[in-house]
Structure formats: structure tokens, C-alpha cells
């Protein structure tokens, strides 16, 4: 028994569901037929009016046959030309100038057909259909009538957008150029969005006081702070696609201080013919902290990567995966993805295959396993190794220093040893600003990794390290942590009112790493220009504004071994220009001291058995400065408590 005919097991017959496509066709057909009927009526009235004007109001019964003949011919011609032009499929409340131009051209083409038919019939001795003046007047009146009917929907939409201002969100548009005009047009055609444009701000003095689509230009962008309260602005929309990151950041800082939601258009959204509301997005923290895009030497990077076998460790992590996304665009012969996180590794692999289905290759493995690393190098013979795998969370590494040593020190040494056995053309270590005068285990292990790389370079390896600060949006970093705290309604925890950190976007960091790797000749430590340090409390305040959550900020106090301010170079390190934007190199690098290799061997041995006292002694042998490691001992197994015994809350 077929359920479609009888319902479910003999029940009531099921109603046939009409598909959305068929409903759309039905609705469009009804609208089209209605417009055809209206157009025919307009043509008849226009013809009658044309005769009345042409003959000075003397239109008697003797003209009616001519009126009917002309109106019938004109109706056929104009309906056909409108249909060919697609005018019966338009949604007229969203009509623009281009639509009405199409209507005008259709009218002119219809007039040309009527005049041509009139001349042909007259040349055959059949007499004219109508005087030329009647045909011209009929066309003019038909154009006015059909245009008015079609403009009615557009006018209704515009009126709704203006009269609904009391219940709509009052917005201020920054930029009275093409982008701002197109945004306003899109807002006017969509009154259901609930947006009312109060005015524009633009730095062109010639536009001040002028009207753009009926909306005034209130002043320049510098007056934003005063215009917001003056006009009771609810939202600011930044229609400045070509604005620099610094200009945007200044605007966004004003809006954040005023607690006003802001939307911006991406710098690449420059298709001015189609730009509209959907091209604008809410501001992200990257917009508040980011910088102008870095221009790298694409040819140099391409020459270094194209056709090469590239191995990226930590390929499933935040930095590693972004490096892979950028590397694959340069056409490597093979891109080896090495990681221990099987799920994220597989996700990264699938994503990369959308760009290049052939070059990505998964290498499931742990950098602490020397045999596995040697096997990968022996089988794949990578030309370039970018080592991004590392443990990076400072509090966790303070609790588990043995794991920090095994991953960040032993793992790096295993990769360097394999690189000396099967030499690649280049080895690049991803380092951190926490490696400078380290006060914590994580920073110390990364400083040792830098020294291991320099030691290998002294034996002929072509390698470099790239040192930079915090990366916005990376897993476990401050931004996702604050976002999670805000999702819970707050409070937001900050360690100290004056604590600062350097920030860089993931994509910018990856670009600069690839640029540094491409220019390295071996033995360099590169330092990326991180801009100005950011106070974490200011970051927290901006994120609270962006979230719309009324959350407090609580200060928890600096954690043991945490610095108030990070630095990118030691006092005895000098920066020299590399000739590449935002990339500096450290001058007068010192090779590792005698006994370094034995001290590292001892450190790894003690880490394998979790002997923390001897680990600290080995740390001090490697880096004597670490003798003042801080108030807590290495490997304190519990998070440090506050005075009074209450546990420390999660913070940065």
C-alpha cells in the first residue's frame, strides 16, 4: 500500500505539500498577471488622454475606434517589450535607478516599433494607425503611468524607513562616499531591519551640510565623540572600505568608550555595485588591536616554498595550521602535517585539501619520539622544517615542568638531530618573547630551544628562530579566555591593572615567519615588530563593550614567575634592520657555552624521572640567570593560593 495515496496505514489522506519554488512561481505569476492588466488599462487611458491633448480636448465618438485600435496596438507592443526586459519579474519595492532606466529604454523601444508599424502601414496605402503626435504622447503618458505604479512600492518602502524612526535603531554612517550611499539605499529598501539613518560623517569639507539621499552630512569623523550623544545614536556603521587599520582603530576606540555597538565593512568588500547591509559585520577584538596588513615579498617566499617538501610540526595548532594554510598557496610539492592531536590534525588536513588535494599529507606522531622523527625524515627528506609544536601555557608548565622539558627541549633536540642526519635546506624554530630573561619554566624551555638551534647552526645547519609575543585568538590565549568568562556573564579576571602584553594576529605572525624563513642564511634569531604593548585591563574593557555584557573586572594579583611586562630582547641584544617590514634580527649572537650539551642531557634525564630538584640545578647550569626563578619552586604541583587560603581564580 502506498502511503502517498492513503496516508499512514489507512488513515486520512495526506495533504500534498507545495514546494517553496512552486509557491514562488505562483506568487510571481499572480503579480505578473495583475501588472499586465494594470498596464493595459494605463495604455487605454493614456491613448485617450493623448487624443484629448492632441486635438485640444475635442474628442468625440468618432475618435473612439481610433483610440481602441491605437490602445490595442500599444498594449501589445508595450506588454511584450516589458516582458522581454523582465519588468514583470521585478520586486518593485527594491527597485533602483537601473530598473527605471530599463523601463525607460523599453518605452523608447516600444515607441520605435509603433512608429515603424505606422510608417509601414502608411506606405502600403492602408492609412496611418494614428498621428505621430498621438503615438509620442501615448508613450509619454504610458511611461508616466507605469512608472508611477511601479515606483509606488519603492516609495512605500522609503516612507516606512523614514516614518519608522521612532521604533528603529538610530544609526550614524561614517563615510558619505559610494559605500555609504549604497548602504543607505539598502537600508531604505529593507524597513524590516529596523534601522534609521540619522546622518553621515565625512572628512570631505565640501560634503558638510549636504544631503545624501535625504540624509544630512553632520560633520567630519573627528566629531564622532560629540555626535553620538547629540543625536542619540544607537549604532555606528563604518562605510570606509579603504580606511587604514589605524583609522579604524581610532574610530572603534571612540565607539568602545561611548559603549556604542559598531559595524564595519571589510577592506576587501569593494564591489561597489552590490555592497549592502550584509557586507557589514560586528567589530571583533582583532579590529581593535590589529594593524595594517603586512606586505611580504611574495616572490622570495614563493621561491623558498614552491616545489619543496615542507614539514610543519604542531600543524593542528593555532599557529601551525595557519602556517599550513599560507604555505599551501605557494605550491609546495608536499606539505607534511605532524601532530599528536588526531582529530584536529584530520580537520586541518581536510581543510587544506580544499585548496590543494594532492600536497597535504598527515604524519601522526610525537616529537618526543626520536625514532618516529628519524623515520619521517628518512622517508620524506623534508626540504624545509618549521617547528611550531610546543607546550605554551605558563601556569600549566609551572605545575608540570617535566612535560615542558620533554616537549619543548627534547622534542626540539630530536628534530634538530634528524635535521643533521638528513639535512633540510632550512630549519625554522617558532620562539616566544617569554624566552627573554625567562622567569618561568615555559619561557626557559623555549630559551633552551633557541640555544639548541644555535648549537646546531654552529655545526653547519641552516636554521633560524623567530621570536614574537601573544597571538590573538590562539587556543588558550587571553582573548578566548575572556570570551568564555563573558559568555558566563562575568566577571573578567585580570592579574594586575598595569600588566601589558604584545599582540599580533595569527595571519600576520604566520606571514612574517614565512618571510623570515625565506631570507635566513643560518644562525639568526629574528624578532617580529609587535607594535606597542597593550594593557590587558584595556583589552578586557573593550571586549566587555563588544560583548554587550555588563561585567565587572576583578584583579587577582600577579602569579608566581609572571612578568608585569614582557620584552622582546635582552639588555645585551641589539636589533638590526633586515630590510624587510616588521622583521629585525639580533646582532652579535653568542654561541652556547661549553658544557651546554651535557647540561641539556642531564636536564632531560631528570625530567624523564620527574626529579625536580635536580631539574632546577640543571636549569641554572644552562642559564645562570634562572637562579632567581621566583618565589615558588619549580614544579609546585598546585596553583598558588592567595593570602588567606582562597584559591586563585583563572586569570592572565
N, C-alpha and C positions, 0 to 999 in steps of 0.2 A: 504494500500500500504506500502510495506517495504522500508524504506529509504535506507537500505543497498544495495538493488538491483537497485534502480532507482535514488538514490540521493535525494535531498531535494525537494519534491513536483514536481517531474518530470524533474528536472534539469539534469545536467551532472552526469554520474555515478561517485560515489566516489571512489578514489584510495584506495585500501586495504593497510593499514599501516603495515609494517613489524616490529614486536616487536624487542626490543634490544636483547632479548635472541636468537631469530631466526637469527638475523644478526650475533651475536657472533658465533652461530653454523656454519653458512655459511662460515664466515671468517676462523674459525678453521679448517673446512673440506677442504677448498681450500689449506691452508697452509700444512695440513697433507698430502694431495694427492701429492702436489709438493715435499715435503720431501721424500715421498716413491719413487717417480720417480727418484729423485736425488740419493737416496740410492741405488736403483737398478743399476743405471749407475756406481756408485762408486764400487759396488761389481763386476761388469763385468770387469772394468778397473783393479781393484785390483787383480782379478784372473789371468788375462792376465799377469800382472806385476809379480805375484808370480811364474808363469810358466817360465817367462823370466829369473828371478833371479835364480830359482831352477835349470834350465838347461843351465845356462851360456850364455844366450842370443840366444840359438838355439831353437827358437820357430817357427816351420814351420806349414804348413797347416794341418799336421796330428794331431797337438795338439788342433786344433780349436774345434772339437767335445767334447773333454775332458774339454776345457775351458768353453764351453757353458753349459755342464752338471754340472760342479762344480759351476759356477756362478749362475745357476738357483737354485741349492740346497742351496747355501749360501744365495742367495737373500731371498728365502722363510724363512729360519731359522732366519736370522738377522732382517728382517722386522717384523716377528712375535714376536721375543724377545723384539725389540724396542717398539712394540705396547703394549705388556703386561706390560712393565716397564713404560708406559705412556710418552715416549720420544717424541711422535708426538703431545703432547698437551702442551709442554713447550714453554714459551716465551723466546727465547734464548738470547735476549739482557740483560735479567735479570738473566742469569744462573750463578750459583755459583759452588763451589767445589763439593757440594753434588750432583749436577746434572751430572757433568762429572764423578764422581765415579759411578753413576748409569749407565752411558753409558759404562764404563769400565767393570762393572760386567755383563752387557748384552752381551758384546762382548765375554767375557770368557765363559758365559753360552752357547752362540751360537757355539763357538769352541768345547765345550764339546759335544754338540748334533751332530755336523758334524763328530767328531772323533768316537763317538759311532755308528753312522749310517754306517760309513766306516768299522768299525770292524764287525758289524752285517752282512753287505752285503758280506764281505770277508769270514766270517765264513760259509755262506750259499753256498759258491763256486761261487759267482757271480763276483768275482774280486773287486778290490778296486775302490772307486769313484775317488780318487786321492792319490798321495803320501802324507804322513803325513806332510812333509815339506811344500808342496804346501798349505795344509789347514792352517797351522800355519802362513805362510807368507800372505796368503789371509786375515786371520783375522787381522793381524797387519796392513796391508795396508787399510783394510776397516775401522779399528779404527782410523787411521790417517786421512783418507779422511772424514769420517762422523764427527769426532771431529773437524776438521778444518772448515768444513762448518758451524757447529753449533757454533763454537767459533767466527765466523766472526761477528755475530750480537753483541756479547758481546764486541768484540774488537772495533767495530764501536761506541758503547755507551761510552767505555772508552776514545777513541780518541776524541769524541765530548766533553767529560767533561774536557779534558786537553787543546784542541785547542780553546775552547770557553772561555778561562780565561780572555781575554781582555774585553768581554762584560758581564762577570759574576761577582757576588759579591764575593769579596775575603774574605774567612773566615779563622779563626785560631781556631784549635780544641785543647781544653785543656784536656789532658788525652790521652796517647798513649797506653792504655790497650785494653781490649776486646771491651768495649763500643765505644772507639774512632775508632777502626778498623772497627767495624760493621757500624758505622755512615758513615765513608769514603766509604765503599763498597756501601752503599745505595745511597750516593750522586753520585758515579760514574755510577750507573745504571739508574740514572734519570737526564740526562743532561738538560731536560726542566726546572728543578728547578732553573737553572742559578746560581749554586754555584760552586766556585773553591777553593778547599782546598789548602792554601798556605803552611801550615806546622802544626806541633804539638808542644805543650809544655808539658813536663812531668818532675816530680821531681826525676825520676829514672836516676841517672847519667850514667848508662850503656846504656841508650837509646839515649843520646845526640849525634847528628850527624848521627844516623842510619836512614834508610829509612823504612817506613811502607807503603806498597802498593805503593811505588814510591814517597811518600811524606816525606820530611825530618822532624826529630825532632829537632827544632831550639834551644831549651834550656829548662830551668826549668820554673815553673809557676811564680816564683818571678820576672822573666824578662818580664812579660806581659806588663808593662807600656812602656818599651823601644821597644818591638817587634811590638806594634801596629803602631806607625808612621814609623818604619824602613821598614816594609813590606806592608805599605798602606792597613791595614786591614779594611774591611767594617763591619764585624760582628765577634763576638766571640761565639763559641759553647762550652759549658762546659759539657764534657762527663765524669763526675766524679760522678757516682751514689751514691757512698758511702762517699762522702765528707761531713764533718760536716757543720752545718749551719754557724759557724764562718768562716770556709774556704771559703764557697760560698760567704758570705757577703764581705770578703776581696777582692775576685775576682770581684764581682759586683761593689764594690766601685771604683775600678780602671777603670772599663769599663764606669761607670757613669761619672767619672771625665774626661775621654777621649771622652765622648759623642758618645760611640760606642754601637749599639744595641747588645743585648746578648740573647742567648737562653740556657736553661738548661734542663736537664732530671731529672724527679722526682726521689727521692730516692727509691721509690718502683718500678721503671721501671727497673727491674733487670733480665728480661727474655732475657739473652744474645743471645739466638738463633734468636730472632725476632726483637731486638732493631734496630730502624732506625730513619729516619728524623721525622716521625710522632710522635715519643716519646719525641721530644723536643718542648718546649713551650717558649713563651716570658717571660721575667722576670716580676714579679709582685712586688708591693711595699712590700708585706708580705715577699718576698725573701730578700729584702734589710734590713728589720727591724726585721724579725723573728729570733727565737733562736732554738737551738736543741730541738727536741721533748721531752716533759716531760714524764718520765716513772712513772706512778702511780701504786699503789698497787692494782692491779685488783681484787684480792681475797677479800680485805677489802671492796672495793666499791661494788662488787657483793653481798657480804653478807648483805650489808646495803640496797640494792635496790631490789634484786631478790625476787619475790613473794609478793612485798609490793604494797600498793596503794600510788602513788606519785602524789601530786598536784603541778603544776608549774604555778605561776601567771606570766602574761606577756609572755605567751607561744608563741605568734605570733611575738614577737620582736626578735632582733638580738641575744641577749644572751639567752633569754628564749627558742627560737626554737632550738638553738644549744645544750642547756642543754637537751631538749627533745630527740634530735637525739642520744645523747650519753646515756641517761638513758634507752631508749628502747632496747638498745643492751644488757642490763643486766637482761632482762626478768622480768619487774615489772608485778604484777597481773593486775594492772590498772594504766594508765597514764592519769591524768586529766589535760586538757589544758584549762586554764582560761585566757580569754582576752576579750576586748571590740571591737576589730577590727575584724569584721565578715569575711571579705574577706581573710585577712592574716591568721586568725585562721583556716579557712576552707582549705586553701592551705597547712598549716603546718600539719593539720590532714590527708589530702590525702597523703602527702609525708611520714608521719610516718607509715601509713597503708601498704606501700610497704614493710616495714621491718617487721612489726607485725600487721596483720589485726584485731587482737582482742583487744589488751590492750589500744590503744588510745581512748579517749573519750572527746568530746568537752564540755566545760562549758562556755557558753556565759554569761558574767556578768561583773560588775564593782566592783572593790574592795572598792569603796566608799559607796557601798550599803550594810550596815551591815546585813540587813535581808537576802539578797541574799547569802552573805558569810556564815551566820549561817545555811541556808538551805542546801548549798552544803556540809558543814562539817557534818551536821546531817545525810544527806543521804548517803554520800560516806565514812565518817570516815577515812580520809587520814592518812597513817602511817608517811609520810614524806611530809613536805611543803617546797618548795623552792620559795621564794618570790623575783621575778625579775622585777615585774611591778613597774614602776616609771616614773615620768617626769624627764628628764635628761638635757635638753638644757638650759644652763645658761642664755643666753640673753632673751629667752622667759619667763623663770621663774622670771627674774627681772621685766619684764613688768606685769606678772600675778602671783604675789605671793600667791594670794588666791587659785589658782588652784594647785600650788606647795604644799601648806599645805594640801589641801583636798586629793590629790593623795598620796603624799609621807608620810604624817603624819597620817591623818585619815584612809587612806587605810591600812597602816601597823598596826595601832591600831585595826582595825576591824578584821584583820587576826589573830592577837595575842589574842584578846578576844575570837574568835572562837576556837583557839587552846587551850585555858584554859578551855573552856566548853567541848570540845571534844578532849582531849589531843592526839596529834600525838606522835610518838616516837621521832621525831626531827623536829625542825623548823630552816630554814637557810635563813638569810637575805642577799641579794646582796647589798653591800655598795660601796662606792667610795672614792678615795683619796681626793675629794673635801669636804668630811666631816671632814677633819683635819683642825683645826683652820679656819673655813669657813669664807669667805668674801662675799659670795653671797647667795641668797635665796635657790638655789638648794642644795648647799653644807650644808647649815644649816638644811634644812628639812631632809636630809639623816643622819646628825649627831643626830637629834632628834629621827629618826627611830632606830638608834643604841641604844640610851638610852631607848627607849620603849622596845626593845628586852631584854636588860639587866634587866630592871624593871620586865618584865615577868619572866625572869630566877630566879630572887630573890624570886619569889613565886612558884618555882618548875618546870617551863617549861624547857625542854631540848632544848636549842637553841644556835645558833651562828650567827655571821655576818662575811662575807668575803669581805675584802676591797681591791680594785685594781684600776688601772688607766684607761687610754683610751684603747678602744678595736678597733683594726684595722678592717675597713670595716663595722662597725656597722652603721645603718642608721642615717644620720645626723652628723656623725663624720667627722674629718678633711679630711680623705682620699677621701670619696665620694664628699665632697665639692670641694676639689682641682681638682678632676677628672672632675666635671661639669664645673669649671672655664676653664680648659684646653680644654674641648670639644668646648667651645665658642671661643677658640683662645687666652685666657688670657685677662688681667694679672691675676696672682695669688696673692691673698691678704693675708698678714701675719701681725699680730698686732705689733710685735716688733722683732728686729733682734736677741735678746737674749732669747726669750721665749722658754721654754722647757716643754716637757710633757713625761710621761711614756706611753709606748705602749706594748700591748700584743695581740696576735691573739685570735680570738673568740674561736677557738677549744681548745687552751691552757688554756684560762680562765675557760672554762666550765669543763675541766678535773680537774683542781685544785679545783674548787668549789665542785665537787663531792667527791674529796679526802678529803677536809677539813670537809665536812659534815659527812663523814663516820667515822672520828676519834674524832669528837666532843663529849664531855661529858656534855656540857652545860655551858653557860656563857662566851664563848670565843669570841674575835674578832680576826679573822685571817687576816694576811696581806700577799699578794702574792708578791713574788720576781719579780719585774718588770724589772730587769736589769738596765742598765744605761739610764738616761733620754735622749731624742732625741731633738735636736734643730729643731723647726718647719721650720725654713728657710732652713735647710739642707734637711729636708723631701720634701719641696717644690721643691728644685733644682733637687733632684733625680727623682721626679715624672715628672718634665718637660723633663728630659732626656729620661725617659721611654716612654713618650707620643710622642716624636719626634716633638713637637710643639715648635716654637720659641716664648716663652712667657716671659714677664718681671715679676719681683716680686715687689709688692708695699707694703709699710709698712703703716698701718693705725693708729697705736697707741693702747696701751692697753685700753680695755673697762673698765668702772667703775666696781669695785668689781672683776676684773680679776687678778689672780696672775701671776707674771712673772715665777715662778717655783712652781710646785705642790710638796707636800711632803706626805709621806705615814704614818708618825707617828707624834704625838705631842712631844714637848720637854720633857714632863713628862711621856711619854710612852716608855717602853723598850721592845725590841723584844727578844723572847726566841725561841730556836730551838724546833721544833715539832718532829724531826726525819724523816720528810717527805720532799722530794725535793721541794724547792722553796715555802714552806709554813712556815710562822712564826706566833707566837701567841703573843699578847700583854700581858705583865705581869702587875700585881698589878692594875687590872681594878677596877675603883671606881664605886660603885653603885650610882644610881641617888640621888640627894639631896632632902631633904624634900620640899614639895610644888610643885614638878615636875608635878605630875598628874594634879593638879588644873591648873597650868600654861598651860599645853597642852590643857586641856578642854577650857580654855579661848581663846587660840590661834585658835582652831577650830571654836569656836563660832564667833570670829571676822572675820575669813576667810569666813564663810558662808554668812556674810552680807558685805564682802569686806571693812571692817573698817581698813584701812591700818595704821593709826597712832597707834591704839591700838594693831594691829598685831606686829608692831615693838617693842612696850613696852613689849608684851608677849615674843617675841623672846629674848629680853635682859634678862628677868626674867629667862628664861630657860637656856640661855648661855650668861653670862655677857660679855664674850669676844666680842660678836657680837655688842657691843655698838659702836665700831669703824668700822661699816659696810662698809664705803666707802663714796665717795663724793656724790653719788646720793642717793636719798631717796628710801626706799622700794616701789616698785610698780610704779616707774616712767613709765608712760603709753606710752612714745615714745622712740625710740632708741636715745641714747645720740648723740648730734651733735658735730662736730669738731669746733674748733675755726674758726670764720669766717662764721659759719652758714651752711656749706655744710654738708649734711647728711653722716653719717658713712656708709661705704661700708661693705658688709658682709665679715667677717674675722674670724680668730681664734687667 
